[in-house]
Amino acid sequence: MARRLVAYFKEILEKVSFDPNLFCKELEKAVKELLPYELDELTEWVLNFTKEKPELSQCLIYVRE
């Protein structure tokens, strides 16, 4: 079974979360690649993930409309 793209992007985002600029760049890529239902899942994850990392809150513009 192929690896889910959402899980892949979550893993990448966790790894680059030390750098807000890189996190934003990778999040923007994810938003462009994912299907709408996958994007809903990633959005929920990002909102929860950034609660503990306020320095990443600037990146929320990519998941909020």
CORUR-V727154 format. One record per residue. RES is the residue in one letter. OMEGA is omega in whole degrees, -180 to 180 (* if undefined). Layout:
{{RES,OMEGA} {RES,OMEGA}}
//
This chain:
{{M,-179} {A,179} {R,-180} {R,-178} {L,179} {V,180} {A,178} {Y,-179} {F,177} {K,-180} {E,179} {I,-179} {L,177} {E,-178} {K,-177} {V,-176} {S,177} {F,-177} {D,-178} {P,180} {N,178} {L,177} {F,179} {C,-179} {K,-180} {E,177} {L,178} {E,176} {K,-179} {A,-179} {V,-180} {K,-174} {E,-170} {L,173} {L,-177} {P,-179} {Y,176} {E,179} {L,176} {D,179} {E,-180} {L,179} {T,179} {E,180} {W,-179} {V,179} {L,178} {N,-178} {F,-176} {T,175} {K,-179} {E,-178} {K,-176} {P,178} {E,179} {L,-175} {S,178} {Q,-177} {C,-178} {L,179} {I,-180} {Y,-179} {V,177} {R,-179} {E,*}}
//
